[in-house]
């Protein structure tokens, strides 16, 4: 008597869950453009196929791009990555991306960030990071930190940026003299870490002195390395050993940051001038005591800005010097601009003196072609996209060239590398390095929403001015003194005489194409291995 009842219950439950699964997998989001999917695996199997068919260890965005092209390049597409990820809409159209990032009555600061992304990165950024904050909490933090990234204030860091850049030049000189290949990502990463730590907390970690790395730098690099081989954000319970290691390393990093926060708070009581470092701005002006909560929140913001502030600019500089190394006409035009602004003497000391003079600000503002190179590098090789969350029942919709779509209950990913290489916007040269497209008049023909390297809307990147300022200064110091030569992946093709071969569009041909891999953010596949020569 009991057995038939149990069988009946199991059958009913099985039928219910089957119908539920069938609805979730095959019907609920069927109106989106998407690849064929499995009842059990959704799009996981087909996504894996595109990853395997692509570049070795290529960034998942490359697989998304290939899937989108296989679908005929719709303005958005759906990918069901459950149970390893949420149902997600991947955006190719800048028109749709703009609707995602702009404010609305329901979301005055634009759609909230996707929690899974920043939950996975909590050991790097902290639980109260401005990156993961929403609504009024985010507004409060953004308002507090805006003064620390104001353009005029950032110019006060010129001496610091130049000082750290000269250490970087010394490292380049050493590699030029010994002829050894090196990772440009590592070299620029240490440079930008030194700069951002000065801006964020008035502290010098001396990250470029790799022979005498301190406890903090070692722990921070080890923590970062635990994320570098992941192609998908897996739940912690699937990688328990890695999760344990991250927790231990994060504690070591945290101890140093907590000491710095406490020292800064104590010293502020006797300071004669008010600092606008991110650390000082993190601490309440009217607080007479430093609570445990205040220390924790300050550490979260320091962690966030250290991560985002060094990583973005390092990626930018690495790709920029690579593109210059294979674009001789661009390099000539850049050097001509720098000659006109700084004089014919390429000595970095001369550049430094000019930048520190009363004319320094004006010179930086007139680096028009340099700025175009930076913008084009960021177009081809964006350092990040943005992933947003849409709660069920909110009625959020977007208009596209294919009609209107409801985004209820999905996460949305503005895939920057797809959006910024859209042939509908950038034509036949969408995949080519053409800085001239960003010069005055030509740039007016490009929709402003089609360039989203720092995203757009209320939640655009707070540190974008600092990133481009650093890049202009480093380019001014480096571009006329050194020639970079790619080694391994992406190296130049040579003719029988050992000379680089120009293609029909003025770029040197390469033996194999460079591409990004996923190392927390999209980084050059091999760390941008280079040799460098002094001209």
C-alpha positions in Angstrom: 0.0 0.0 0.0 2.8 2.4 0.9 5.0 1.6 -2.1 2.4 2.6 -4.8 2.0 5.9 -2.9 5.7 6.6 -2.9 5.9 5.7 -6.6 3.0 8.0 -7.3 4.6 10.9 -5.3 7.9 10.4 -7.1 6.2 10.4 -10.4 4.3 13.6 -9.7 7.5 15.3 -8.4 9.4 14.1 -11.4 6.7 15.3 -13.8 6.6 18.7 -12.0 10.4 19.2 -12.1 10.5 18.0 -15.7 7.9 20.6 -16.8 9.6 23.2 -14.7 13.0 22.5 -16.3 11.5 22.4 -19.8 9.8 25.8 -19.2 13.0 27.4 -17.8 15.3 26.0 -20.4 13.2 25.9 -23.6 10.3 28.4 -23.2 10.9 31.2 -20.7 13.6 33.0 -22.7 12.8 31.5 -26.1 12.0 35.0 -27.6 15.7 36.0 -27.5 18.1 35.3 -30.4 20.1 32.3 -29.2 22.0 29.2 -30.2 20.2 25.8 -30.0 20.4 24.5 -26.4 20.1 21.4 -24.4 17.3 20.6 -21.9 19.9 19.5 -19.4 22.9 21.7 -20.1 21.4 24.8 -21.7 24.1 26.5 -23.7 27.0 25.1 -21.7 27.9 22.5 -24.2 27.7 24.8 -27.3 29.6 27.5 -25.4 32.3 24.9 -24.6 32.4 24.0 -28.3 33.0 27.6 -29.3 35.7 28.0 -26.7 37.5 24.9 -27.9 37.2 26.0 -31.5 38.7 29.4 -30.7 42.1 30.5 -29.5 43.8 28.5 -26.7 42.8 30.0 -23.4 41.0 32.8 -25.2 38.8 35.1 -23.2 35.2 34.0 -23.1 34.2 37.2 -24.9 35.8 35.7 -28.0 33.5 32.8 -27.8 30.5 35.1 -27.2 31.6 37.1 -30.3 31.8 33.9 -32.4 28.4 32.8 -31.2 26.9 36.2 -32.1 28.4 36.0 -35.6 27.0 32.5 -36.0 23.6 34.0 -35.2 24.0 36.7 -37.8 25.1 39.4 -35.4 21.8 40.2 -33.6 21.9 43.3 -31.3 21.7 41.0 -28.3 21.6 37.3 -27.7 20.7 34.9 -24.8 23.1 32.5 -23.2 21.8 30.0 -20.6 24.9 29.0 -18.5 23.0 27.5 -15.5 23.9 26.0 -13.1 27.4 27.5 -13.4 26.1 31.0 -14.2 22.9 32.9 -14.4 20.7 33.3 -17.5 22.4 36.1 -19.4 21.7 38.5 -22.3 24.9 39.5 -24.1 24.7 42.9 -25.8 26.4 43.7 -29.1 24.6 46.9 -30.0 25.7 50.2 -28.6 22.1 51.4 -28.8 21.1 48.6 -26.4 24.1 49.1 -24.2 23.2 52.8 -23.8 19.7 51.8 -22.6 21.3 49.4 -20.0 23.7 52.0 -18.5 21.4 55.1 -18.5 19.3 56.1 -15.4 15.6 55.5 -15.3 12.7 56.2 -12.9 13.0 52.7 -11.5 16.8 52.8 -11.4 18.0 56.4 -11.1 21.7 55.3 -11.1 21.1 52.7 -13.9 20.7 49.0 -13.5 22.4 47.5 -10.4 25.6 45.5 -10.9 25.4 41.7 -11.3 26.1 40.4 -7.8 27.7 37.1 -8.9 30.7 38.9 -10.5 31.6 41.0 -7.4 30.7 38.2 -5.0 33.3 36.1 -6.8 35.9 38.9 -6.4 35.1 39.7 -2.8 38.6 38.7 -1.6 40.1 41.3 -3.9 37.6 44.1 -3.6 36.0 43.5 -0.2 32.2 43.1 0.6 31.4 46.9 0.7 33.2 47.9 -2.4 31.9 50.8 -4.5 31.9 48.4 -7.5 29.2 46.2 -5.9 27.3 49.0 -4.1 23.8 49.9 -5.3 21.3 52.8 -5.0 21.9 55.3 -2.3 24.9 53.4 -0.9 26.7 53.7 -4.3 25.7 57.4 -4.6 27.1 58.2 -1.2 30.4 56.5 -2.0 30.7 58.1 -5.5 30.0 61.6 -4.1 32.6 61.0 -1.4 35.4 59.9 -3.8 34.7 62.2 -6.7 37.0 65.0 -5.3 39.9 62.5 -5.3 39.6 62.0 -9.0 38.9 65.6 -10.1 41.0 66.6 -13.1 42.7 69.5 -11.4 43.5 67.5 -8.3 45.0 64.7 -10.4 47.5 67.1 -11.9 49.0 67.6 -8.5 50.2 64.0 -8.8 52.4 64.8 -11.8 55.6 64.7 -9.7 54.6 61.3 -8.3 53.7 59.8 -11.7 56.9 61.1 -13.2 59.0 59.8 -10.3 57.5 56.3 -10.6 57.8 56.4 -14.4 61.5 57.1 -14.2 61.9 53.9 -12.2 60.0 52.2 -15.0 62.4 53.7 -17.6 65.3 52.3 -15.6 63.8 48.9 -15.8 63.4 49.3 -19.6 67.0 50.4 -19.8 68.2 47.2 -18.1 66.2 45.0 -20.4 67.5 47.0 -23.4 71.1 46.4 -22.3 70.8 42.7 -21.5 68.5 41.9 -24.4 66.3 39.6 -22.3 62.6 39.2 -23.1 60.2 40.4 -20.4 56.5 40.6 -19.6 55.3 44.2 -20.4 52.1 43.5 -18.4 54.1 42.7 -15.3 56.4 45.7 -15.8 53.6 48.2 -16.4 51.5 46.6 -13.7 54.2 47.3 -11.1 54.4 50.9 -12.3 50.7 51.5 -12.2 50.5 49.9 -8.8 53.0 52.3 -7.4 51.1 55.2 -8.9 47.7 54.2 -7.7 48.9 53.5 -4.2 50.2 57.0 -4.0 47.0 58.5 -5.3 44.8 56.2 -3.1 46.6 56.2 0.2 49.7 58.4 0.0 51.8 55.3 0.5 54.7 53.8 -1.4 54.7 50.0 -1.7 57.8 50.1 -4.0 56.2 47.5 -6.2 58.7 48.1 -9.0 61.5 47.0 -6.8 60.9 43.3 -7.5 64.1 42.2 -5.9 62.9 43.4 -2.5 59.1 42.9 -2.7 57.5 43.4 0.7 55.0 41.1 2.4 52.0 43.1 1.0 53.1 43.0 -2.6 53.9 39.3 -2.4 50.5 38.4 -0.9 48.7 40.7 -3.3 50.3 39.1 -6.3 49.6 35.6 -5.0 46.0 36.5 -4.4 45.6 37.8 -7.9 47.2 34.7 -9.3 44.5 32.5 -7.8 42.1 34.0 -10.3 44.2 34.0 -13.4 43.4 30.6 -14.8 39.6 30.8 -14.5 37.6 31.0 -17.6 34.3 31.0 -15.6 33.3 32.2 -12.1 32.7 28.8 -10.5 30.9 28.5 -7.1 33.4 28.3 -4.2 32.2 24.8 -3.2 33.6 23.5 -6.5 37.0 24.9 -5.8 37.4 24.6 -2.0 41.2 24.6 -1.9 41.4 27.7 -4.0 38.8 29.4 -1.9 40.7 28.6 1.3 43.9 30.0 -0.3 42.2 33.2 -1.3 40.9 33.7 2.2 44.3 33.3 3.8 46.0 35.6 1.3 43.2 38.2 1.6 43.8 38.2 5.4 47.5 39.0 4.9 46.6 41.8 2.5 44.0 43.1 4.9 46.3 43.3 7.9 48.6 45.7 6.0 45.7 47.9 4.8 44.2 48.0 8.3 47.6 49.2 9.8 47.8 51.9 7.1 44.2 53.1 7.8 44.8 53.3 11.5 48.1 55.2 11.0 46.4 57.6 8.6 43.6 58.3 11.0 46.0 59.0 13.9 48.2 61.3 11.8 45.2 63.2 10.5 44.6 64.6 13.9 47.8 66.6 13.7 47.8 67.3 9.9 47.8 71.0 8.9 46.3 70.3 5.4 43.4 68.2 4.4 44.3 65.3 2.2 42.2 64.2 -0.8 43.6 60.7 -1.0 40.9 58.0 -1.3 41.9 56.8 2.1 41.4 60.2 3.7 38.1 60.6 1.9 37.0 57.1 3.2 37.3 58.3 6.8 34.5 60.4 8.2 35.7 64.0 8.8 33.8 64.4 12.0 34.7 61.0 13.5 36.7 61.3 16.8 37.2 57.5 17.0 37.9 54.8 14.5 35.5 52.0 14.6 36.1 48.5 13.4 33.4 49.0 10.8 35.0 52.2 9.5 38.4 50.4 9.2 36.7 47.5 7.3 34.9 49.8 4.9 38.0 51.9 4.3 40.0 48.7 3.5 37.3 47.6 1.0 37.5 50.9 -0.9 41.3 50.8 -0.8 41.3 47.3 -2.1 38.9 48.2 -4.9 40.9 51.2 -6.1 44.2 49.4 -5.9 42.8 46.6 -8.1 40.9 48.7 -10.7 43.4 51.5 -10.7 46.5 49.5 -11.5 45.0 46.8 -13.7 43.2 48.9 -16.2 46.1 51.2 -17.0 48.6 48.3 -17.1 46.5 46.6 -19.8 46.1 49.8 -21.7 49.9 50.5 -21.8 50.7 46.9 -22.8 48.4 46.9 -25.8 49.3 50.4 -26.8 53.0 49.7 -27.1 52.2 46.5 -29.0 50.1 48.3 -31.5 52.7 51.0 -32.0 55.4 48.3 -32.6 53.4 47.0 -35.6 52.1 50.3 -36.9 55.1 52.3 -38.2 53.1 55.2 -39.7 51.3 55.7 -36.3 54.6 55.6 -34.5 56.1 58.2 -36.8 53.1 60.5 -36.4 53.2 60.1 -32.6 56.8 61.0 -32.5 56.3 64.0 -34.7 53.6 65.3 -32.3 55.8 64.7 -29.3 58.7 66.5 -31.1 56.4 69.5 -31.7 55.2 69.6 -28.1 58.4 68.8 -26.2 61.1 69.8 -28.6 63.4 67.5 -30.7 65.3 66.2 -27.7 63.7 62.9 -26.7 65.6 62.7 -23.4 63.0 61.8 -20.7 64.5 64.4 -18.4 63.6 67.0 -21.0 60.0 65.7 -21.1 59.8 65.7 -17.3 61.0 69.3 -17.1 58.4 70.4 -19.7 55.6 68.6 -17.9 56.6 70.2 -14.5 56.8 73.7 -16.0 54.0 76.2 -16.0 53.2 74.9 -19.6 52.8 71.3 -18.5 49.0 71.3 -18.3 48.7 73.0 -21.7 51.0 70.4 -23.2 49.0 67.5 -21.9 45.8 69.0 -23.3 47.4 69.4 -26.8 48.6 65.7 -27.1 45.8 65.2 -29.6 47.2 62.3 -31.6 48.5 60.6 -28.4 44.9 60.8 -27.0 43.6 59.3 -30.2 46.1 56.4 -29.9 45.0 55.8 -26.3 41.3 55.8 -27.3 41.8 53.5 -30.2 43.8 51.1 -28.0 41.0 51.0 -25.5 38.5 50.5 -28.4 40.2 47.4 -29.7 41.3 46.1 -26.3 38.8 47.2 -23.6 39.9 46.3 -20.1 36.4 45.4 -18.9 32.7 45.3 -19.7 29.8 45.7 -17.3 27.3 43.1 -16.1 24.0 44.3 -14.7 21.1 42.6 -13.0 17.4 42.9 -13.8 15.0 41.7 -11.1 11.9 39.7 -12.1 8.7 41.8 -12.3 10.4 45.1 -12.9 9.2 45.4 -16.5 12.6 46.5 -17.9 12.6 46.5 -21.7 15.0 47.5 -24.4 14.3 48.6 -27.9 16.5 47.1 -30.7 16.6 47.0 -34.5 14.9 43.6 -34.1 12.1 44.8 -31.9 11.4 45.2 -28.2 12.7 42.7 -25.6 11.8 42.2 -21.9 14.8 41.7 -19.6 12.8 40.6 -16.6 14.8 38.1 -14.5 18.0 38.0 -16.6 21.5 39.4 -16.1 22.8 41.7 -18.9 26.4 41.9 -20.1 27.5 44.8 -22.2 30.3 43.0 -24.1 32.7 45.9 -24.8 34.9 44.0 -27.3 31.8 43.2 -29.4 30.3 46.7 -29.1 33.5 48.5 -29.9 34.3 46.4 -33.0 30.8 46.6 -34.5 31.2 46.9 -38.3 27.9 48.8 -38.5 29.7 51.6 -36.7 33.4 51.2 -37.5 33.0 49.8 -41.0 35.7 47.7 -42.7 38.4 48.8 -40.3 36.4 47.7 -37.2 39.2 45.2 -36.3 42.1 47.4 -37.3 44.2 49.9 -35.3 43.3 53.3 -36.8 43.8 56.1 -34.3 42.9 58.7 -36.9 39.2 57.9 -36.5 39.4 59.7 -33.1 40.9 63.0 -34.5 38.6 66.0 -34.6 35.9 66.0 -37.2 36.4 62.2 -37.9 35.4 61.4 -34.3 32.2 63.5 -34.8 31.0 60.8 -37.2 31.1 58.1 -34.5 28.2 57.8 -32.0 29.4 58.6 -28.5 27.7 55.5 -27.1 29.8 53.2 -29.4 33.0 53.8 -27.3 32.5 52.3 -23.8 36.0 51.4 -22.6 35.2 53.1 -19.2 31.4 52.4 -19.6 28.9 55.2 -19.6 26.1 56.6 -17.5 26.1 57.4 -13.8 28.3 54.3 -13.1 31.1 55.0 -15.5 34.6 54.5 -14.3 35.6 57.1 -11.7 39.3 56.7 -12.4 39.2 57.2 -16.2 40.9 60.6 -16.0 43.7 59.2 -14.0 44.2 56.2 -16.4 44.5 58.5 -19.5 46.7 61.0 -17.6 49.1 58.2 -16.7 49.1 56.9 -20.2 49.8 60.3 -21.8 52.8 60.8 -19.5 54.2 57.3 -20.0 53.9 57.6 -23.8 55.6 61.0 -23.8 58.5 59.5 -21.8 58.8 56.2 -23.6 57.7 56.5 -27.3 60.8 58.4 -28.6 63.4 56.6 -26.5 62.5 52.9 -27.1 61.5 50.5 -29.8 59.5 47.5 -28.7 59.8 44.1 -30.4 57.2 41.4 -29.8 58.5 37.9 -28.9 56.5 34.7 -29.4 52.8 35.1 -30.0 52.1 38.2 -32.1 55.7 38.6 -33.3 56.4 40.2 -36.7 56.7 38.2 -39.9 60.1 38.8 -41.6 61.1 38.6 -45.2 64.3 36.9 -46.5 66.4 39.9 -45.5 65.0 39.8 -42.0 62.9 42.9 -42.4 59.3 43.3 -41.2 56.7 43.0 -44.0 54.1 45.7 -44.4 50.6 44.8 -45.3 48.4 46.8 -47.7 47.1 48.9 -44.8 50.4 50.0 -43.4 50.7 47.6 -40.5 53.5 45.0 -40.1 52.3 41.5 -40.7 52.5 39.1 -37.7 53.2 35.4 -37.6 50.3 34.9 -35.3 47.5 37.1 -33.9 47.5 38.4 -30.3 44.4 38.0 -28.3 43.1 38.5 -24.7 42.8 35.8 -22.1 40.8 35.9 -18.9 43.0 36.8 -15.9 40.4 38.4 -13.8 40.2 41.0 -16.6 41.1 40.6 -20.3 44.9 40.6 -20.5 47.3 39.8 -23.4 47.5 36.0 -23.8 51.2 35.8 -23.0 51.6 38.8 -20.6 52.9 40.7 -23.7 56.4 39.3 -23.9 58.7 41.9 -25.4 62.2 42.9 -26.1 63.1 46.6 -26.0 65.8 48.6 -27.7 67.1 52.1 -27.1 66.9 54.2 -30.2 
